[in-house]
């Protein structure tokens, strides 16, 4: 049992290391390039409270069924982010499996904010 568990942990670590990842500062530099599409895979509520400039909302739970909307970006660079980097890693893997050139932003928007990079907020409608 322990051997299987250790093997699984090592395999998972190896897979995570192969995932193309960019730091928030690298992402900020790449956003100057108009051929880059920035995908926010958080929930609509999270997006409203603050997102990266130019980030387009594609919640992780909708991403696979919305892949057709990304066809125009098939030969461009997709940079994916979420709150901390976990959901975006799953989204990046999914996008790569479907032939997209995708990168995961390490640390998510939390790390982006820690580094003092700009965030856009939207006003919530009054209830």
HUKA-V706077 format. One line per field, one symbol per residue. psi: psi as a letter, one per 40 degrees, with the letter a starting at -180 (. if undefined). A space follows every 10 residues. Layout:
BEGIN
psi = ???
END
This chain:
BEGIN
psi = dddddddddd dddddddehh iiiddddddd edheehhhhh faidddddeh iihehhhgid eeddeeddee deedeihhhh iadeeddddd dddddddeei giihhheadd ddddefiiih iihhii.
END
